[in-house]
Amino acid sequence: MSTQKTWWGKRWPRTLEALGLSYPDSRIVRARALIRSGAVDDLLVEPGSITAWIDQPGRAYGVTIRIPPLGEAQWTVAAGALAGRTRSLADLLDDRLPEDVDRVLATVGLSLFPRDGELSIECPCSARGLCVHVITVSHAFADRFDDDPFLLPFLRGGDRARLLSDVRAAMSSIAPPPPPAPVGVAAGSLSAKGFYAVEDARDALTAWAG
């Protein structure tokens, strides 16, 4: 059950599959109902964490979802990988996440979306493991992420300005391809024997064409 419109917004809730979420799951329906009722308060996205409070009768639950940020060197490597695709920069400038962003980053051992084992969750409720409150916060984040794809880079320790700047810098450092070799041979580079061999070949080609 997804209410998001973009591919990245739809994908985020699926990150909970690594924590045991499967389909159909009645907790997703309850989570969406909590969001519609305004039960999610103080949703905060910071590098490395998503936090919020879920208000329910008699008690509020403080939820934290953690994901490790990328380091400085990792962001440089990520920008270099994305710089190899002009379309990636065009998508980023258009406030879109490139659809193959994680496939591209996987070539350098990185990922924006959390990989297995990267997510950790905290909730004081009595449920063991994944609970409706964590699912609610994850879906509330997905709704906001749907409108702002740069929330994921921010969650991973970057931001829009830095990502675009790093990708541009990486693109400018990529050396242009060498110019094509000139047709013909410089006369100064030929010996007398080589010069006449070229002339003979040219005369033969002219005679054949004629």
N, C-alpha and C positions, 0 to 999 in steps of 0.2 A: 504494500500500500504506500504509494508515493504521491506527494502533492507538489514536488519540485518540477520545474520546467526544463532546466538545463541538464546536460549529461553529467556535469560535475555535482550538481545538487542532488540528482538521483543516485549518484554513486556513493556519496558520503554515508548514508544510513547503512549501506551494505558492509561498511568497515566493521560493524558489530558482529558480522557473521563469524569473525575470528574468535569472538568471545562466546559463541554458542547460539547466536540468533539464527533461527530457521523460519521457514514459511510453510503454512500460515502461522502467525503468532498473535494471539489475542492481546498481548501487551502492546503491540504496535497500535491497535485500535484505541486502546486506553490512553496511550501516549498522545495520539493526535487529539483525543478528546480533552486531555489536560491542557494542551497548547491552545485549543480553541476557547477554552474557558478562562484563559488568562492566568493559569496557575504557574507559569514560568516567570520568575522574577530575576532581575540583575544578571542576565546572561552576559558573561564577560569572556572575551577571547584575548589571550595573551600568548606570547611565544612559549610554546610548550604545554599550554593547558586551556581547557574550556571549563568554566565554572558557572553555576546557576543555582537558584533556589526553587524548589518545587513546593508550592503551598497546597496542603491538603487539610481537611478538617482536623483540627486538633494539633497539627504539627507541620513544620516546614522542614524539608530535607535538603541539605547542602550537597550538591553533586559536583564531582571533579572528574574530568576526562583528561588524561595526560598523554602526550606524544613527544618524543625527543626532538628538539630543534636540530636543524642542520648547523654545522660549524662554519666558520669563515671559509676555510679551504674547500669544504663541500659545496658551498654556494658558488664559489669560483668555478669549480668543476662542472656544476649543474649549468651555469651560464654558458660555459664553453660548449657543452653538449647541445643546448638549445640554439646556440648561435650557428650551428651547422645546418639549420633549417630556416630559411627566410620566412616560411609560412608561420613558424613559431612566433617570430617577432611581430608579424602582422596580426596574429591572433591576440597576443598580449597587448598590443597597442589598441586593439578593438575591445579591450576588457573581456577577453575570453581566455579560458585555459585551452591550450592546444589539446585536441582529443588524444593524441599519442604522447602526451607529456611524460607519462610514466614509462612507456616503452622506450622513449628516447633516453630518459634518465637511467633506465635499467642498464643501458650500455656502459654506463660509468659507475654502476653499483649503487645508484641512488633511487629515491622515490619520494614524491610529494605526499601521496596518499599513504596512510600507515600500512606497513607490511605486518605479516603475522608476528606477534610477539611485541610489537611496538606500542600498542594501546594498553593503558592501565586505567582502572576506574575506581572511584571511591564514592560510597553512599552509606549513610548510617542506618538505613532501614534493615529489617530483619531478613530480607531475601539474601540468599547466598549467590554470589556471582552477579551476572547480568540481571538487572532489575528494571521495572517499568520507569523508574525515575531517571536512570541512565539513558534508557531508550528515548525518553521524553526530551532530555537535554540534547541528545544527539540529533533528533529530528528538528528541534528548535534551531540548532546551529545550522543544519542543512538548509532550512528555510532562509536564513540570513546569508549563508554561503551561496545560495542560488542567485542572489542579487549582487553579490560581491565576490567574484572568484579569487580575488587576492587575499581573502581571509585565510586561505590554506597556506600560501607562502608566508603570511604573517604568523600563523600558528607554528610554522616550521622555522621561524626565526628570521624571516626576510620581510620585504614589503614591495609594493608595486614599483616605487621609484628606484629602489636598489636593484630589483630584478631586471627592469628595463635597462638601467645604466650598465649593469654587468653584462647583459646580453649584447648590448651595442658595443661595449668595449671589446668583448670577445670577438665579435664580428669584424671589427676594425683591425684586429691583430691577425686575422686569417690572411695569409699572403695570397695575392691574386695569382691566377695561373700564369705561367710564362707565356710570352707572345709566341705565335706560331713561327716555325722556322721559315726564313725567307725562301721563296722559290728561286732556284738558280744558285750558282756558286760564285763567290767573289773571285775575280780574276787574279788578285794578288795571292790567293791561297792555293793556286794551281801551279804545278811545275809545267814546263813547256810540253812535256809528253802528255800530262793530264789535260792541258788546255786543248791540244789538238784532238784528244780522244773525245772531249765534250763537243768540239766543233764537228767531228765526224758523225757523232750520234745525232746532232741537231740537223745536219745535212741529210742524213738518212731518213729522219722523221719527216723533213720537208718534202723529200722526194716521194715518200710513201703517201703523204697526204695529198700530193699533187696528182 
